[in-house]
């Protein structure tokens, strides 16, 4: 068992240790869609250790980020699930300045229960 602390865990209790986290999806003000995709699509953050999806990022047909879906819950410094999160959880991406539109960039909102 890894000596690293548990960073997050899946709904079934499977832990994700800090040193086993999959590479992050870029979370800049303008997240990148898959350059090989056309139309609306998702990019997946794959967990190689546990062989499952850790996170998904949804893009609209124009390549703008719509939402992130997290399939784990983060742990606090005592190894307990953080109470302000749920599994699965979505984070909607919102335009920084609605008057300017997508050119102004995007910000990731606070997590909320997953909806279609």
PyMOL commands that set and color helices and strands:
alter all, ss='L'
color gray80, all
select helices_A, chain A and resi 18-20+101-104
alter helices_A, ss='H'
color red, helices_A
select strands_A, chain A and resi 6-10+15-17+41-47+52-59+65-70+72-74+89-95+106-108+112-113
alter strands_A, ss='S'
color yellow, strands_A
deselect
rebuild
show_as cartoon
